[in-house]
């Protein structure tokens, strides 16, 4: 008899330790077309469009594209899409668990700190 091991994915806001009252930490934003993303994914904002994409510290466009700067954290899973999609992002006044974040770097920690998002 073989045993199947199931692995549970990350839950909505599992990374969130605390946030500001009344939803002040969250924003409803537009995401550029792309792959599915898990809760806790670090995000950057494309400068030209204002749309969110996964944080990419190796982005060769740097500040021209905006994805080399961590600007927030995805609150709930986002399905992949060939077109734009809406989602919720933690953008300010929060305390988060670093072990639950996707794409975390030392530079990203510093970027988030400027937005009053503290990584523990």
VOLO-412784 format. One line per field, with one value per residue: residue number from 1; y, x, z of N, C-alpha, C, O, CB in turn. Coordinates in pm, 1 decimal, decimal comma, m for minus. Last residue first. Glycine has a CB too. Layout:
N
i: NUM / ...
n.y: Y / ...
n.x: X / ...
n.z: Z / ...
ca.y: Y / ...
ca.x: X / ...
ca.z: Z / ...
c.y: Y / ...
c.x: X / ...
c.z: Z / ...
o.y: Y / ...
o.x: X / ...
o.z: Z / ...
cb.y: Y / ...
cb.x: X / ...
cb.z: Z / ...
This chain:
120
i: 120 / 119 / 118 / 117 / 116 / 115 / 114 / 113 / 112 / 111 / 110 / 109 / 108 / 107 / 106 / 105 / 104 / 103 / 102 / 101 / 100 / 99 / 98 / 97 / 96 / 95 / 94 / 93 / 92 / 91 / 90 / 89 / 88 / 87 / 86 / 85 / 84 / 83 / 82 / 81 / 80 / 79 / 78 / 77 / 76 / 75 / 74 / 73 / 72 / 71 / 70 / 69 / 68 / 67 / 66 / 65 / 64 / 63 / 62 / 61 / 60 / 59 / 58 / 57 / 56 / 55 / 54 / 53 / 52 / 51 / 50 / 49 / 48 / 47 / 46 / 45 / 44 / 43 / 42 / 41 / 40 / 39 / 38 / 37 / 36 / 35 / 34 / 33 / 32 / 31 / 30 / 29 / 28 / 27 / 26 / 25 / 24 / 23 / 22 / 21 / 20 / 19 / 18 / 17 / 16 / 15 / 14 / 13 / 12 / 11 / 10 / 9 / 8 / 7 / 6 / 5 / 4 / 3 / 2 / 1
n.y: 4050,7 / 4351,9 / 4606,5 / 4868,7 / 5137,6 / 5179,8 / 5134,7 / 4856,8 / 4770,5 / 4821,2 / 4646,1 / 4402,1 / 4412,1 / 4381,9 / 4120,4 / 3958,6 / 3735,5 / 3570,1 / 3533,1 / 3487,2 / 3352,5 / 3449,1 / 3706,2 / 3808,2 / 4162,0 / 4434,6 / 4749,6 / 5003,9 / 4919,5 / 4737,0 / 4435,9 / 4410,5 / 4229,3 / 4260,1 / 4205,8 / 4190,9 / 4183,5 / 3859,4 / 3602,6 / 3486,6 / 3295,9 / 3417,5 / 3477,6 / 3461,5 / 3771,5 / 3983,2 / 4055,9 / 4348,2 / 4617,2 / 4699,7 / 4665,5 / 4732,4 / 4629,0 / 4713,6 / 4958,7 / 5033,2 / 5213,9 / 5109,4 / 4824,5 / 4671,5 / 4427,9 / 4291,8 / 4159,0 / 4173,6 / 4183,1 / 4118,7 / 4072,3 / 4378,7 / 4622,3 / 4924,1 / 5166,5 / 5199,1 / 5282,5 / 5129,0 / 4861,3 / 4778,5 / 4456,2 / 4229,5 / 3905,1 / 3692,1 / 3631,1 / 3389,5 / 3333,3 / 3371,4 / 3267,7 / 3493,9 / 3772,3 / 4118,9 / 4330,9 / 4420,8 / 4687,9 / 4677,5 / 4780,9 / 4777,3 / 4785,2 / 4912,5 / 4984,0 / 4820,8 / 4895,4 / 4928,2 / 4767,4 / 4433,7 / 4150,5 / 3930,9 / 3756,8 / 3521,9 / 3450,2 / 3565,4 / 3253,9 / 2994,2 / 2789,7 / 2439,5 / 2124,2 / 1822,1 / 1479,9 / 1173,8 / 855,9 / 541,9 / 212,9 / m117,7
n.x: 949,6 / 931,4 / 700,1 / 614,4 / 652,7 / 784,0 / 1041,9 / 1033,2 / 1040,4 / 1312,0 / 1437,4 / 1348,2 / 1468,0 / 1735,9 / 1731,2 / 1435,3 / 1173,2 / 1013,9 / 738,2 / 708,1 / 730,7 / 949,7 / 867,3 / 558,4 / 491,8 / 296,5 / 206,8 / 176,3 / 106,9 / 10,7 / m101,8 / m343,6 / m569,5 / m655,8 / m754,4 / m578,9 / m521,5 / m478,3 / m418,4 / m341,2 / m351,9 / m495,2 / m354,5 / m410,4 / m390,8 / m195,9 / 131,0 / 287,1 / 495,2 / 719,1 / 1056,1 / 1197,5 / 1206,0 / 985,6 / 1023,2 / 1130,9 / 1329,5 / 1482,2 / 1556,9 / 1576,5 / 1655,0 / 1580,9 / 1650,4 / 1438,3 / 1121,0 / 791,9 / 529,1 / 337,2 / 77,5 / 65,0 / 149,8 / 274,6 / 542,6 / 631,4 / 493,1 / 581,6 / 627,6 / 586,7 / 607,2 / 349,4 / 154,1 / m20,0 / 121,9 / 1,5 / 9,1 / 153,9 / m14,6 / m95,2 / m70,4 / m324,9 / m450,2 / m576,5 / m683,2 / m481,8 / m438,3 / m417,2 / m669,1 / m864,1 / m911,6 / m573,9 / m283,7 / m179,2 / 32,9 / 121,3 / 72,5 / 94,7 / m161,6 / m332,0 / m450,6 / m197,9 / 9,6 / m83,8 / m8,7 / 54,6 / 13,9 / 135,3 / 8,3 / 151,0 / 67,1 / 84,4
n.z: 958,9 / 791,7 / 774,5 / 589,4 / 534,1 / 306,8 / 369,4 / 397,5 / 134,6 / 74,4 / 256,7 / 153,8 / m99,2 / m28,8 / 66,9 / m68,5 / m146,1 / m299,8 / m97,8 / 257,0 / 492,9 / 625,4 / 713,3 / 798,6 / 860,2 / 937,0 / 784,8 / 623,2 / 276,7 / 89,7 / m7,5 / m265,1 / m465,6 / m816,6 / m1159,0 / m1473,7 / m1830,7 / m1992,2 / m1957,4 / m1626,7 / m1322,0 / m1014,4 / m705,4 / m352,0 / m165,8 / m142,4 / m237,7 / m131,4 / m267,8 / m398,7 / m462,1 / m770,1 / m1017,6 / m1158,1 / m1292,5 / m1534,1 / m1460,9 / m1260,1 / m1451,6 / m1672,2 / m1577,1 / m1273,5 / m1048,6 / m874,3 / m924,8 / m820,3 / m1057,2 / m1106,8 / m1148,1 / m1340,3 / m1428,8 / m1676,0 / m1631,3 / m1404,5 / m1251,5 / m927,8 / m771,6 / m495,1 / m350,3 / m251,5 / m70,9 / m262,8 / m596,5 / m932,4 / m1274,2 / m1522,9 / m1687,6 / m1728,2 / m1438,3 / m1208,5 / m1022,4 / m680,1 / m371,8 / m80,3 / 280,4 / 521,9 / 605,7 / 715,9 / 983,2 / 1110,4 / 962,7 / 1062,8 / 1127,9 / 978,7 / 684,5 / 544,5 / 481,8 / 291,7 / 192,2 / 230,0 / 27,2 / m8,4 / 125,3 / m15,5 / 53,8 / m27,4 / m27,5 / 13,8 / m95,2 / 0,0
ca.y: 3985,0 / 4207,0 / 4555,2 / 4725,6 / 5098,0 / 5183,7 / 5272,4 / 4937,9 / 4757,9 / 4887,1 / 4791,0 / 4439,0 / 4417,4 / 4507,0 / 4229,6 / 3986,9 / 3828,4 / 3667,8 / 3481,3 / 3573,2 / 3325,1 / 3310,0 / 3691,5 / 3700,0 / 4037,6 / 4352,9 / 4608,4 / 4981,0 / 5007,8 / 4843,0 / 4506,1 / 4416,4 / 4309,5 / 4188,4 / 4284,0 / 4132,8 / 4245,8 / 4000,7 / 3664,6 / 3547,3 / 3340,5 / 3323,8 / 3541,4 / 3402,1 / 3642,3 / 3940,2 / 4003,1 / 4203,3 / 4560,4 / 4801,5 / 4600,9 / 4792,2 / 4607,1 / 4583,6 / 4957,8 / 4945,3 / 5244,6 / 5201,9 / 4895,7 / 4805,9 / 4509,7 / 4359,2 / 4151,2 / 4255,9 / 4121,5 / 4186,1 / 4018,5 / 4254,8 / 4543,5 / 4788,0 / 5162,1 / 5164,2 / 5338,2 / 5275,0 / 4904,2 / 4850,8 / 4586,0 / 4292,2 / 4044,5 / 3726,9 / 3655,7 / 3491,6 / 3289,4 / 3416,7 / 3265,0 / 3366,0 / 3689,4 / 3979,3 / 4302,9 / 4342,3 / 4615,3 / 4725,6 / 4703,1 / 4850,2 / 4718,9 / 4852,9 / 5091,2 / 4790,9 / 4937,0 / 4915,7 / 4882,1 / 4540,2 / 4256,6 / 3923,1 / 3880,4 / 3594,5 / 3369,5 / 3648,2 / 3398,6 / 3048,8 / 2901,5 / 2565,9 / 2235,9 / 1941,4 / 1602,3 / 1289,1 / 980,0 / 658,5 / 335,3 / 0,0
ca.x: 999,4 / 950,9 / 813,4 / 587,7 / 605,7 / 637,8 / 1007,6 / 1043,3 / 915,7 / 1205,2 / 1459,1 / 1317,6 / 1321,7 / 1691,9 / 1763,1 / 1579,1 / 1231,2 / 1098,9 / 802,9 / 708,9 / 610,6 / 954,6 / 957,8 / 653,1 / 478,2 / 406,5 / 186,3 / 136,6 / 153,8 / 100,3 / m63,5 / m203,3 / m547,9 / m615,8 / m758,3 / m664,2 / m511,6 / m515,3 / m359,6 / m432,8 / m284,1 / m490,3 / m402,0 / m364,2 / m453,0 / m277,4 / 1,8 / 279,8 / 384,1 / 619,1 / 941,6 / 1169,0 / 1325,4 / 975,8 / 966,7 / 1014,8 / 1246,2 / 1376,4 / 1570,6 / 1523,7 / 1757,0 / 1519,9 / 1744,3 / 1556,0 / 1232,4 / 918,0 / 619,0 / 397,5 / 166,4 / 18,7 / 95,9 / 132,1 / 465,5 / 625,6 / 546,7 / 484,0 / 675,8 / 543,3 / 650,2 / 442,1 / 286,9 / m24,1 / 76,0 / 89,9 / m55,4 / 133,1 / 98,3 / m113,0 / m43,7 / m205,9 / m452,9 / m490,8 / m725,9 / m529,7 / m467,5 / m295,6 / m581,9 / m817,8 / m1003,4 / m719,6 / m355,9 / m200,5 / m57,3 / 122,1 / 39,9 / 217,6 / m90,2 / m279,5 / m468,7 / m332,8 / m4,2 / m24,1 / m100,7 / 118,3 / m43,7 / 157,6 / 16,9 / 94,5 / 147,3 / 0,0
ca.z: 1081,2 / 775,4 / 847,7 / 595,2 / 666,5 / 297,0 / 334,1 / 518,3 / 209,0 / m1,6 / 268,1 / 293,0 / m88,3 / m92,9 / 159,2 / m68,1 / m49,2 / m367,1 / m217,8 / 139,3 / 413,6 / 579,3 / 600,2 / 826,4 / 785,0 / 986,4 / 815,0 / 763,0 / 383,9 / 41,1 / 115,3 / m226,6 / m345,2 / m697,0 / m1034,9 / m1370,0 / m1698,8 / m1986,2 / m2076,1 / m1722,4 / m1442,4 / m1126,2 / m827,4 / m477,5 / m195,8 / m28,8 / m281,0 / m116,5 / m194,1 / m368,1 / m397,7 / m639,2 / m936,1 / m1091,5 / m1158,4 / m1534,1 / m1577,4 / m1221,1 / m1324,5 / m1691,9 / m1644,9 / m1388,3 / m1160,8 / m845,6 / m996,3 / m791,5 / m954,4 / m1156,7 / m1063,6 / m1312,5 / m1293,2 / m1673,4 / m1742,9 / m1402,3 / m1380,1 / m1009,5 / m815,1 / m619,4 / m353,5 / m360,2 / m17,9 / m158,6 / m464,5 / m825,1 / m1143,3 / m1457,0 / m1647,6 / m1767,0 / m1578,8 / m1239,5 / m1149,3 / m787,5 / m488,7 / m198,4 / 152,3 / 467,1 / 556,6 / 580,3 / 877,6 / 1126,1 / 1014,5 / 965,0 / 1171,6 / 1124,6 / 754,6 / 575,0 / 581,8 / 401,2 / 181,7 / 240,5 / 120,4 / m50,0 / 121,5 / 38,1 / 0,8 / 59,0 / m102,8 / 80,4 / m101,8 / 0,0
c.y: 3851,3 / 4150,8 / 4403,0 / 4662,5 / 4955,5 / 5143,7 / 5290,4 / 5083,9 / 4845,9 / 4886,1 / 4868,5 / 4589,4 / 4455,2 / 4522,8 / 4364,0 / 4096,2 / 3837,1 / 3764,1 / 3593,0 / 3507,1 / 3407,8 / 3274,2 / 3551,7 / 3675,8 / 3937,1 / 4214,7 / 4546,8 / 4835,6 / 4954,4 / 4932,8 / 4608,5 / 4487,5 / 4295,9 / 4284,5 / 4197,0 / 4217,8 / 4181,0 / 4055,9 / 3813,7 / 3606,8 / 3393,7 / 3383,3 / 3441,4 / 3470,8 / 3591,1 / 3798,6 / 3940,6 / 4157,6 / 4409,0 / 4748,0 / 4708,3 / 4724,1 / 4668,0 / 4550,3 / 4824,3 / 4935,2 / 5157,3 / 5239,5 / 4985,2 / 4890,4 / 4650,8 / 4453,2 / 4219,5 / 4256,3 / 4206,8 / 4109,4 / 4100,9 / 4199,3 / 4417,4 / 4712,7 / 5025,4 / 5171,7 / 5314,7 / 5331,8 / 5054,5 / 4896,5 / 4649,8 / 4423,3 / 4101,1 / 3874,1 / 3687,9 / 3508,4 / 3406,6 / 3372,9 / 3303,5 / 3381,2 / 3560,8 / 3898,4 / 4154,3 / 4325,6 / 4547,0 / 4642,3 / 4762,0 / 4749,7 / 4816,4 / 4801,9 / 5035,9 / 4895,8 / 4911,1 / 4957,2 / 4857,7 / 4653,2 / 4359,4 / 4029,1 / 3859,5 / 3713,3 / 3439,0 / 3570,3 / 3465,3 / 3200,3 / 2957,9 / 2674,4 / 2363,1 / 2060,0 / 1721,6 / 1412,6 / 1095,1 / 780,2 / 450,7 / 124,4
c.x: 1059,9 / 1012,7 / 817,3 / 713,3 / 549,4 / 571,3 / 856,2 / 1007,9 / 917,6 / 1075,0 / 1350,5 / 1331,3 / 1278,6 / 1540,5 / 1718,5 / 1604,9 / 1383,5 / 1169,9 / 882,8 / 783,8 / 604,5 / 836,4 / 961,7 / 738,7 / 587,0 / 386,8 / 314,3 / 105,2 / 111,5 / 156,9 / 41,2 / m189,7 / m402,6 / m593,3 / m715,2 / m655,3 / m610,0 / m496,5 / m392,3 / m356,1 / m385,3 / m412,9 / m387,2 / m429,8 / m401,8 / m334,0 / m73,0 / 138,9 / 389,6 / 500,1 / 843,9 / 1044,6 / 1310,7 / 1098,9 / 965,0 / 949,2 / 1121,4 / 1286,0 / 1453,6 / 1532,3 / 1707,7 / 1621,7 / 1691,0 / 1657,7 / 1357,2 / 1030,9 / 747,0 / 485,6 / 212,2 / 124,9 / 42,8 / 68,8 / 315,4 / 533,1 / 524,6 / 552,4 / 568,6 / 615,1 / 622,8 / 478,3 / 390,4 / 117,1 / 60,0 / 33,9 / 47,6 / 57,1 / 55,6 / 7,8 / m66,7 / m193,3 / m318,8 / m511,9 / m650,4 / m575,5 / m511,5 / m313,8 / m455,1 / m725,2 / m956,0 / m795,4 / m506,0 / m278,7 / m69,1 / 31,3 / 34,0 / 195,6 / 38,6 / m205,8 / m418,1 / m333,0 / m146,6 / m45,9 / m26,1 / 24,7 / 25,8 / 103,0 / 31,9 / 114,7 / 73,2 / 89,2
c.z: 1047,4 / 903,0 / 835,2 / 655,4 / 667,7 / 430,0 / 321,3 / 489,3 / 334,0 / 76,8 / 194,4 / 311,8 / 53,0 / m82,6 / 102,7 / 35,6 / m62,9 / m275,2 / m282,8 / 24,0 / 285,1 / 489,1 / 541,9 / 702,6 / 823,0 / 924,9 / 869,5 / 795,5 / 520,6 / 151,9 / 72,4 / m92,1 / m301,6 / m582,6 / m917,9 / m1244,0 / m1602,1 / m1846,3 / m2081,2 / m1839,6 / m1542,4 / m1242,3 / m941,3 / m597,4 / m330,3 / m48,5 / m163,7 / m153,3 / m194,1 / m289,9 / m350,2 / m582,3 / m796,2 / m1007,9 / m1088,1 / m1397,1 / m1581,8 / m1338,3 / m1294,0 / m1566,1 / m1673,4 / m1452,1 / m1286,3 / m958,8 / m975,8 / m859,9 / m943,1 / m1045,4 / m1135,6 / m1232,9 / m1255,4 / m1534,8 / m1729,9 / m1510,0 / m1392,1 / m1138,0 / m901,1 / m645,1 / m491,4 / m350,3 / m124,2 / m102,6 / m368,1 / m690,1 / m1037,2 / m1325,5 / m1580,6 / m1723,7 / m1604,6 / m1389,9 / m1170,7 / m914,1 / m606,6 / m302,9 / 44,0 / 324,6 / 490,7 / 521,9 / 735,8 / 1001,0 / 1019,9 / 1030,9 / 1059,9 / 1184,7 / 905,4 / 668,6 / 628,3 / 509,9 / 309,1 / 222,5 / 114,4 / 54,1 / 82,4 / 17,0 / 64,7 / m10,7 / m5,0 / m7,1 / m35,1 / 0,0
o.y: 3780,7 / 4198,7 / 4334,5 / 4665,0 / 4925,7 / 5119,6 / 5402,9 / 5150,8 / 4902,9 / 4988,1 / 4969,7 / 4652,7 / 4531,5 / 4632,9 / 4449,8 / 4157,5 / 3734,9 / 3865,5 / 3697,8 / 3434,2 / 3399,7 / 3175,1 / 3536,4 / 3630,5 / 3974,5 / 4156,5 / 4599,1 / 4801,8 / 4870,4 / 5014,0 / 4571,5 / 4586,8 / 4186,6 / 4406,3 / 4075,5 / 4292,8 / 4123,9 / 3982,8 / 3886,0 / 3655,1 / 3351,7 / 3505,1 / 3386,5 / 3515,6 / 3669,5 / 3715,5 / 3854,7 / 4213,7 / 4348,3 / 4825,0 / 4796,4 / 4724,4 / 4656,3 / 4452,1 / 4820,9 / 4905,7 / 5202,1 / 5291,9 / 4942,5 / 5012,5 / 4740,8 / 4547,1 / 4206,4 / 4345,1 / 4301,7 / 3986,5 / 4146,6 / 4270,0 / 4357,6 / 4735,8 / 5010,5 / 5182,0 / 5400,8 / 5420,9 / 5101,1 / 4962,0 / 4582,5 / 4492,2 / 4031,1 / 3959,2 / 3709,1 / 3410,7 / 3512,1 / 3374,7 / 3272,3 / 3491,4 / 3523,6 / 3949,2 / 4073,2 / 4308,4 / 4607,5 / 4540,7 / 4882,3 / 4645,0 / 4921,6 / 4777,8 / 5105,9 / 4897,7 / 4975,4 / 5041,9 / 4776,9 / 4637,4 / 4371,0 / 4002,2 / 3781,1 / 3764,7 / 3415,9 / 3621,3 / 3427,2 / 3266,1 / 2967,5 / 2652,8 / 2390,7 / 2090,7 / 1721,7 / 1444,5 / 1111,7 / 805,2 / 454,5 / 138,7
o.x: 1107,3 / 1116,4 / 719,2 / 820,0 / 451,6 / 450,8 / 806,2 / 950,0 / 815,2 / 1006,5 / 1301,6 / 1246,9 / 1183,7 / 1490,3 / 1669,4 / 1510,9 / 1451,9 / 1222,3 / 828,0 / 880,6 / 506,1 / 842,4 / 975,6 / 688,8 / 693,2 / 278,8 / 424,2 / m8,2 / 22,1 / 245,5 / 148,2 / m257,7 / m345,8 / m597,6 / m735,1 / m559,5 / m711,1 / m459,8 / m339,4 / m243,9 / m501,0 / m408,3 / m279,0 / m544,3 / m354,9 / m326,0 / m19,1 / 40,1 / 482,0 / 412,9 / 880,0 / 939,3 / 1401,1 / 1097,0 / 944,5 / 830,0 / 1016,6 / 1176,7 / 1338,4 / 1517,2 / 1788,5 / 1668,9 / 1749,8 / 1742,8 / 1380,3 / 1036,1 / 802,5 / 514,5 / 138,3 / 244,8 / m18,5 / m53,4 / 236,4 / 453,1 / 410,7 / 656,5 / 474,4 / 657,8 / 633,9 / 389,7 / 507,3 / 190,7 / 119,9 / m87,6 / 166,0 / 42,4 / m61,7 / 120,0 / m58,3 / m292,9 / m213,0 / m581,5 / m658,3 / m513,2 / m569,4 / m215,3 / m392,0 / m703,8 / m1005,0 / m750,5 / m559,4 / m332,9 / 18,6 / m39,8 / m46,9 / 291,5 / 84,9 / m189,7 / m455,9 / m229,8 / m206,8 / m111,6 / 82,1 / m15,1 / 52,5 / 143,3 / m47,8 / 225,1 / m49,7 / 176,5
o.z: 1136,4 / 949,0 / 864,4 / 594,1 / 736,3 / 436,4 / 324,4 / 574,8 / 371,7 / 85,3 / 244,5 / 375,2 / 70,7 / m60,2 / 176,1 / 86,3 / m68,2 / m321,3 / m317,0 / 45,4 / 211,6 / 416,3 / 420,5 / 599,6 / 872,8 / 935,4 / 850,9 / 829,6 / 531,1 / 125,2 / 24,3 / m66,2 / m300,8 / m600,3 / m919,0 / m1225,4 / m1643,0 / m1754,3 / m2165,6 / m1824,1 / m1543,2 / m1259,7 / m962,4 / m591,0 / m412,9 / 42,0 / m93,9 / m106,0 / m248,2 / m249,6 / m272,1 / m646,1 / m713,5 / m933,7 / m966,8 / m1388,2 / m1628,3 / m1317,0 / m1301,2 / m1571,4 / m1696,5 / m1388,0 / m1393,7 / m964,6 / m1050,7 / m854,2 / m1043,1 / m948,9 / m1213,7 / m1247,9 / m1149,7 / m1523,8 / m1768,5 / m1481,4 / m1390,0 / m1134,0 / m943,1 / m552,4 / m592,0 / m342,8 / m91,9 / m88,6 / m389,0 / m670,1 / m1050,2 / m1272,6 / m1581,2 / m1722,9 / m1512,4 / m1460,2 / m1153,3 / m913,0 / m631,6 / m320,3 / 71,0 / 254,8 / 411,4 / 400,6 / 643,0 / 923,8 / 943,9 / 1140,3 / 974,2 / 1281,5 / 954,9 / 726,0 / 740,0 / 620,8 / 419,8 / 235,9 / 7,5 / 156,0 / 134,2 / m95,3 / 184,9 / m122,6 / 87,4 / m55,4 / m29,5 / 85,6
cb.y: 3966,9 / 4175,6 / 4598,4 / 4664,7 / 5195,7 / 5090,6 / 5312,3 / 4928,3 / 4611,4 / 4818,5 / 4829,3 / 4364,1 / 4282,4 / 4510,3 / 4232,4 / 4030,9 / 3785,8 / 3744,7 / 3422,9 / 3708,5 / 3351,8 / 3216,0 / 3730,6 / 3569,5 / 4065,9 / 4347,4 / 4532,5 / 5064,7 / 5150,6 / 4928,5 / 4406,3 / 4488,2 / 4265,9 / 4106,8 / 4341,6 / 3985,8 / 4397,4 / 4020,4 / 3594,8 / 3654,8 / 3226,5 / 3285,5 / 3673,8 / 3250,9 / 3654,3 / 4039,1 / 3899,7 / 4159,4 / 4607,7 / 4863,8 / 4511,0 / 4948,5 / 4666,1 / 4475,1 / 5007,7 / 4808,1 / 5226,8 / 5326,9 / 4976,7 / 4798,9 / 4443,6 / 4437,4 / 4006,3 / 4207,7 / 4105,7 / 4196,6 / 3872,5 / 4279,3 / 4506,9 / 4712,7 / 5263,5 / 5026,3 / 5279,2 / 5332,0 / 4827,1 / 4972,8 / 4574,0 / 4315,5 / 4058,0 / 3695,4 / 3538,1 / 3453,4 / 3187,7 / 3570,7 / 3124,1 / 3298,4 / 3765,7 / 3966,6 / 4344,5 / 4204,7 / 4710,4 / 4721,5 / 4707,9 / 4943,5 / 4614,2 / 4739,9 / 5184,6 / 4774,6 / 5079,6 / 4999,4 / 5003,5 / 4486,8 / 4323,0 / 3938,9 / 3935,7 / 3642,5 / 3230,4 / 3723,7 / 3434,3 / 3011,9 / 3012,5 / 2610,0 / 2253,2 / 1966,4 / 1607,4 / 1306,2 / 999,6 / 679,8 / 370,7 / m0,4
cb.x: 886,6 / 1041,6 / 807,1 / 552,7 / 499,8 / 589,9 / 1076,5 / 1184,7 / 891,1 / 1185,2 / 1597,6 / 1410,8 / 1259,9 / 1735,5 / 1913,5 / 1629,9 / 1194,1 / 1018,7 / 698,7 / 771,9 / 486,9 / 957,9 / 1094,3 / 578,7 / 483,3 / 410,6 / 139,3 / 17,0 / 99,6 / 26,8 / m7,5 / m119,6 / m644,2 / m490,4 / m900,1 / m623,4 / m537,6 / m659,8 / m409,8 / m517,9 / m202,2 / m631,5 / m323,4 / m394,2 / m608,3 / m391,6 / 20,7 / 316,6 / 252,9 / 570,6 / 987,6 / 1148,4 / 1448,0 / 954,0 / 831,5 / 1054,6 / 1326,4 / 1436,8 / 1695,4 / 1380,8 / 1799,4 / 1392,3 / 1776,0 / 1622,2 / 1200,1 / 942,6 / 653,7 / 480,8 / 97,1 / m14,0 / m13,0 / 113,7 / 514,0 / 764,8 / 479,5 / 424,0 / 810,2 / 394,3 / 800,4 / 379,9 / 331,6 / m125,9 / 173,4 / 107,4 / m116,7 / 266,2 / 187,8 / m134,8 / 101,2 / m210,8 / m485,5 / m343,0 / m884,5 / m418,7 / m574,9 / m249,9 / m543,9 / m934,7 / m1030,9 / m766,7 / m326,8 / m275,6 / m6,8 / 264,5 / m92,7 / 280,9 / m57,0 / m391,6 / m617,8 / m394,3 / 99,4 / m81,5 / m170,7 / 256,8 / m196,4 / 308,7 / m107,6 / 158,2 / 180,8 / m96,2
cb.z: 1184,6 / 651,3 / 995,4 / 451,4 / 715,1 / 184,0 / 203,1 / 577,3 / 247,4 / m137,7 / 213,0 / 391,7 / m127,7 / m241,2 / 188,8 / m211,3 / 92,6 / m462,5 / m317,0 / 172,6 / 496,8 / 698,7 / 640,9 / 868,5 / 635,0 / 1145,7 / 690,0 / 795,3 / 363,7 / m58,5 / 228,1 / m335,1 / m230,6 / m722,8 / m1010,1 / m1339,8 / m1708,2 / m2031,1 / m2203,8 / m1654,5 / m1504,1 / m1170,8 / m857,4 / m479,8 / m197,3 / m6,7 / m393,2 / 29,0 / m252,2 / m494,8 / m278,3 / m650,3 / m1006,0 / m1194,1 / m1164,1 / m1581,3 / m1706,0 / m1161,2 / m1324,5 / m1738,3 / m1775,3 / m1345,5 / m1191,5 / m719,7 / m1148,3 / m637,3 / m985,6 / m1289,4 / m932,3 / m1444,4 / m1278,2 / m1727,9 / m1872,6 / m1419,7 / m1499,1 / m931,6 / m892,4 / m616,8 / m317,3 / m499,3 / 59,6 / m45,3 / m406,3 / m829,3 / m1113,5 / m1432,2 / m1555,9 / m1919,2 / m1617,9 / m1170,1 / m1267,6 / m744,3 / m510,9 / m256,6 / 171,7 / 555,5 / 671,7 / 490,5 / 891,9 / 1243,4 / 930,3 / 839,3 / 1303,5 / 1178,7 / 704,8 / 447,4 / 523,9 / 463,9 / 156,5 / 375,2 / 88,3 / m183,8 / 257,4 / m29,1 / 25,7 / 93,2 / m193,5 / 219,2 / m248,3 / 122,4
